[in-house]
């Protein structure tokens, strides 16, 4: 009978500890960007999209021509960017990496020496 009482006491203690741990969920450390997402209603506390969640959209149209004899690539691109947020964009950043195969060009990874012109 004592062992049954001991088991019941342990179970009650474990339940009390579990309830305390769950109730302290709101006191957990939260990074600024996560807190901002909750405050801005772009994210719910369960991780799902919030009522003010949005996604911007980009459509690309690219036309490219390659001349194998001169190893010259020419082309043009049209980018249509749709801002679905309620905020105006302060800037748009476009990064171009021209002349990747030119001698002396800065690269983030190596290319074959025979590809350098």
C-alpha positions, 0 to 999 in steps of 0.5 A, spaced: 500 500 500 505 504 501 508 503 494 502 505 491 501 511 495 509 513 493 507 512 486 501 516 486 505 522 490 510 521 484 505 522 479 502 528 482 509 531 483 510 530 476 503 533 473 505 539 478 512 540 475 509 539 468 503 544 469 508 549 472 513 548 466 507 549 460 505 555 464 512 559 464 512 558 456 510 565 455 516 567 459 521 564 454 526 568 451 524 571 444 529 574 439 527 581 437 525 579 430 520 573 432 517 578 437 517 583 432 513 578 427 508 577 433 507 584 434 506 586 427 501 580 426 505 577 420 506 570 425 502 567 430 504 564 436 503 557 433 508 558 428 503 559 422 502 565 418 498 571 421 493 575 419 498 581 416 502 576 413 504 577 406 509 575 400 512 579 395 512 576 388 518 577 382 517 575 375 523 574 370 523 574 363 530 572 360 532 572 353 540 570 352 544 569 346 550 565 346 555 565 340 560 559 341 565 562 336 566 568 340 564 565 347 560 572 348 553 572 351 548 577 350 541 578 353 536 582 356 532 581 362 525 584 365 524 583 372 517 585 375 517 586 382 510 586 386 510 589 393 504 586 397 506 589 404 503 595 406 510 598 407 513 602 401 520 599 399 526 604 401 530 600 396 531 595 391 538 591 391 540 588 384 547 584 384 550 583 377 556 579 376 558 580 369 565 578 366 565 572 371 570 569 366 574 575 364 582 575 367 582 578 374 575 578 375 573 577 382 569 570 384 567 567 390 569 560 387 574 557 382 573 556 375 577 552 370 584 556 367 581 554 360 575 558 361 578 564 363 579 569 357 
